[in-house]
Amino acid sequence: MTHPSVIRPADHASYSAEKMGKATIFESPRILVGLNAFEPRQEHALHAHAGQDKVYHVLEGEGVFLLEGRELAMTPGDLLVAPEGVPHGVRNTGDSRLLVLAILAPAPTRKSR
């Protein structure tokens, strides 16, 4: 993909019956813009990033943001910022697909993925 260009994230979604799908829309040493695509009942388990902040923006579907000890409902248009070291995750609690834009800064190194 050539940048800058207009992007329709759903066109790049990668769904999988086995596990959450991931797709990278843009990557540089400073930022990674990707998609997390969930089939019904799929989950991205609680995890944290050292040295990185993460932003989730819900594009389609419904579910919950997982935070250490909490679950927060998510619907299209909702955004969550998970600063460095804060445990976070996502669960699709609905009966339809869930598509979440994920932005990480700085971008992860190839080894940490």
Secondary structure, DSSP 4 states (H G I P E B T S, - for coil): --SS----GGGG----SSS-EEEEEEE-SS-EEEEEEE-TT-EEEEE--SS-EEEEEEEES-EEEEETTEEEEE-TT-EEEE-TT--EEEE--SSS-EEEEEEEESPPPGGG-
